[in-house]
Amino acid sequence: MVAEGDQVAVYFIFEGKHTGIPFFGIPATEKNVRFSLMMLLRIIDGKIIEKRSHVDVHNILRQLGVNS
């Protein structure tokens, strides 16, 4: 997490197993996945007023065996 002025950048790494509800219509595969998420926030008076995020969905689908 990095902050300057009213801007905050956050980088997450998620790891888990694809179980339960479908992901983009794909039934649970029981496969392990690992992916990152980048989020840019603008905060004013302690409240998030703008949020932008990026996740590589293609990478997740590849790990689930949907895309090559």
Secondary structure, DSSP 4 states (H G I P E B T S, - for coil): -EEETTEEEEEEEEEEE--SS-BTTBPP---EEEEEEEEEEEEETTEEEEEEEEE-HHHHHHHTTS--
